[in-house]
Amino acid sequence: MTPIRKTGVNAIVVGAGLMGRWHVAAIRSVGGQVLAIVDSDENRAAGLARHIKNARVYSRLEDALDHAQPEVVHICTPAPTHRELAIQALHSGAHLLIEKPLADTLGDTQYIFDLAEQRRLTVCPVHQFIFQDGIQRLHSWLPNAGAISQMTFVIRSAGGTTTSLTNLDLLVAEILPHPLSVMQDLLPGSLETRWLTSRPAPGELRILGTYIRNNSVGVGLTVEISLNARPTQNSMIVAAHKATYVADLFHGFAFRLPGAVSRAHKIIQPFEASLLQFQAAASNLTKRIINNESAYPGLRRLISRFYNYLTVGGVPPITAQDSLAVERARQVIMGSQN
């Protein structure tokens, strides 16, 4: 896997909640400097800033931008606030790393990218799943997998436990960019499919699509999101002609199931699959302990690559085209009444 590169980029973090704390940890782990924490609750911001040498505390982004003058602003606040905060940061000359969804609507997302282009700045959504070790390995495995037949995501989240029934679907809409971004990464262009959508209950979403490759071979696409089913799970299966690949997106690892077909292999397959999963999970856990990466695998690598792009150039870790494809598909799916 590509190593994490150290960087000297200066940043501020907007939002001192859970994701703000993880962004701070990731920034510091890649050698960046956190200049300030911004949160409307100054006590919460101060609680996070006290662990960061020389970090200032602000209740308003405009004040932090005037005083700190950061190279990058990390926006880790609820989606409805993203547009206004992004505009302020871009007008100040800062690049942006924004938690998903990048904005509430496709129009707002497009506006943010257009403004960034006008000001020669870069905007990157936090689609960290595609930077996990497991997804990175899939890129090297899939060329030898034969034609892909199916790509399936199963997501069961406990995030809606304290959420009202009326807001459960809003939470589903915030989770949806994760599988969509992985699809766009592994199968570029697949999000343009026509989606069949079902919402069995609040907090439940089922979507089906068919991605036609080379005008003949189709790939079945499935995403199932549940805020009610247990136990929690976040997994992906890529079934191809020569093998099947399983990724655990909670923990960031993947393993390969050989495509051998025989009576003997059918008998041993459950044991083989369990052993391969155990080996991959154990190796992944060991690596994450050594690297002190206890949660949100992929976030540190995304931030490292974004900072490296800002420092030395090249290709951004996530292009504007891919970001807009994810948001466009999200809007189509959540707007469906089927």
N, C-alpha and C positions, 0 to 999 in steps of 0.2 A: 504494500500500500504506500501511496505518496506520503512522505513525512510531513509533519507540521512545521512550517517555517516560522521563524521568529521575525517580528516586525516592530517598528517603532512608531506606529500610527497612534495619533491622539484621538480620543473619542469621548462622547458623553452618552449616557444611557437615560432614556426617557421612560419612566415607569419602574418603580422599585418593588414590584410584585415578584411572583415566582420566576417568570421568564427574565425579568430585569436582573435578578440575582445570578441566573445562569449565564446571561450575556456578560456580566461583569467578570465572572470566573473564567469564561472562555477568552475574553479580551486579554486578561492578565496572563493566561496560560500561553498565549501566542506572542507575548512580549509587547502588547499594546499598553497604552497608558489611559486610564479612566480619569478624565479631568473633572467630571461633575456628574451628579445624579439629580435628575429632575423628576419631581412628583408633586401633584397638588397637595398631598399629605406630607408636609415637611418633616414630620416625626418619622414617617416611614422611610423617606429619603435619607434622613440622618442616620437611621438605623443601619442602612446599607453602606452609606458613605464612611461610617466610622471604621470600617475594615479596610479602607483604601487610603493609602498615604496621599495627603495633599488634595484629596477630592473635595470639591465644593458642593453645596446643597442649594438647589433652587426650586421654587414652586412654579415658575413660569419658564417655558422654553426660550422665549425671546431674551430673557435676562441671561440665561446660560450661554446662548449664542453670542451675545454682545461681549460678555466677559471672558469666556473660555476660548472662543474661536476654534472649535474642533475641526478636524479633517473629516470625521465621520460621526453621524448621529445614529444611534440604535433606538428604534421606536418599538417599545415593548408594552404598549397600552392597548386598550380595547379597540377593535377595528373601526368603530364610528369616529374615533378621534384621529385616525391616521392621515386623512386628507389634509386637515388644517396644519397638523404638526409637520407633515412632509413639505408643504408649501413654505412654511417658515424656515425650515432647515435648508431647503434648496436656495431660497432667496439669500440666505446668509453665506452660501458657497460651500456647504457641506455635502458630502456624499451620504447615501442613506442605506441602512440595513433595516428592513421592516419585517416584523412578525407577520405571519399569515393570518387571515387573508390580507393582501397588501392594501386593499381598500374595500369599502362596502359594495361598490358598483364597478362595472367594467368602465364606465365613463370616467369615474374618478381615477381608476388605475391608469387609463390611457392619458389622462391629464397630467398625472404625476410624471409619467415617463416622458411626455412631450416637454414639460417644463425642465426636467433634468437634461434632456437633449439640448434645449435652447441654451442652458447654462453650462453645458459641457461637464455634466456631473453624472454619476452612476447610481442607480437604484437597484437594490438586490433584495428579493423576498427571502424569508427564512424557510426555505424548503430543505431542511437539513437531512431528510431521509436519504436523498440521493447521494449524500456524502458519507453514508455509513460504510463500514468495511464490507458488509454483505452485499449491498448494491454495487459497490465498486468491483467486487469479485464477479458479480453477474455480468458485467461488461466484458470481462475476459473469458467467461465461460460460454456465453450465448453464441458467439460465432461458430462454435463446434457443436451446437445443440440440435442442428437441423431446424426445420420450419417450426415456428411457435404456433401452437394451436389455441392455448388458453392463457389468460392472465387474470388471476382472481385475488381479490383483497377481502379479508375478513377483519373488521375492526369492532371490538367491543370495549367501550370506554366507561369508566366510572365517573367521568367528569360531570355528568348530569345529575349526580346524586342529590345535590342541593339546589338544582335548577328547577324553576317552575315549569309546568307543562307548556305554557305559552312560549317559553324561551328554549325549549329542547331542540326545536328545528334550527334555531339560530346557532346553537352549539354544533349541530351536525354540519351546518354550512361552514363553520370554522375548521372542522376536522377534514372536510372533503378535499382541500388542496393537497393534503399529504399523498393520498393514492394517485391523484391526478398528476402531480408533479413527477412521481415515479414512472407513470405511464409515458408521459411526454419525454422523460429522460431515456427510457429503454426502447420506446417505440415512437420516435418523433413523428408527429402528424396524426397520431392515433386519436387525439382528443377531438378531432373534427367529425367523428362518427355521429350518427343519429342515436340518441340515448333513449332507452325505454326506462321509465322511472316509476317506482312504487313506494308509497309511504304508508306502511301498514298501521302505524300508530305514531304519536308524538315521540320524537327521538329515534325513529327507525327509518332507514333509507335503503332501498335496493335499486341498483341501476345495472342495465345490460346494454352492451354496445358491440358492434362488429366492425373491426378495422380491416379493410380490404387492402392487402399488399400485392403489388405487381398486377393489379386488375384481375386477380384470380383467387389467390389464397387469402382466406379470412382468418382473423384472430378474434376469438371470443373474449370480451372484456366484461368483468363482473366486479362490482364493489358492493359490499354489504356493511353498513354501519349501524350499530345498535348501542344506545345508551342505557339499555335495560337488561340485556342478556349478560350472564356471568358464566365462567370467570372472564376477566378482562383478557383481551387478545388483540394483537396487531400483526397480522401475518400476510404474506403474499406467496402465491404459488404460480410459477411459470411452467406450464406443461408444453414440452416440445417433442418432436418425433424421436429424438435420440436419448432424451433424459428429461427429468423433472427437477426443478429447482425450488427450494423452499427458503424463504427469508423471514426471519423474526425481526420486525421493524421496531418493536419495543426495545430490544437489546442490541440490534445492529449486526446480526450475523446471518449467514446463509450456508446451505449445504446442498449437495448434488445427489439425487437418487438416480442410479444407472437405469438405462432403458432396456435392460436385458429381459427377454420374455421366455420363460420356461416354467414347467410345473415346479421344479425345485426352487427356482427363484421366487415364485409366487408364495411358497411356504415360508421362506426365510425373510421375505421383504419386510414384515413388521419389525423383526429384530434388527435387520440392517438399518432401517430408517431410524429406529430408536438410538442405535449406536452412533450413527452419523450425526444426529441431532445433539447427543450428549457430548461428542467430541468437539463439535463446533461451538456449543454453548460454553463448555469448560475453557476452551482456548480463548474465546471472546471475553469471558469474565476475567480471566487472568490478565489479559492485555489491558482491560479497562481499569483493573485495580492498580496495575503498575503505572498507568498514565493518569490515575486519579480522575477518571471520567465516570462518575457514578450514575449519571443520567443524561438524557438527550444526546445519544451518540450521533455524531455527524455535525453537531453545531460547531464544535471547535475547528474541524477541518473546513467547514464553509467559511467561517470568519477568517481563518488563516489565508484561504485562497482569495477571498475578497480583498483583504488588506494587501496581499502580494500583487494582485492585479492593479490596485491603486498605486503601488510603489514602483513596479517595473513594467506594467502594461501587459499586453497580450490579449487573451479572451476572458471576459468576465465569467465567474463561476456559473451564473445563470443569466442568460440573455434576456433582453426585453421581449423578444419574440416568444420565448418559452414562457415567460411570466404572464404575458397577455393571453397565450393559449390556455393556460391553467385557469385564469380568471374568466375567460370567455366560456369555457366548459362548465365552470362552477355556476355561473349565472344561468346558463341554459338548463342545467340539471335542477337547480333549486327553484327555477321559475316554472318547471313543469307541474301540471296539475293532474297528471295521470295517476 
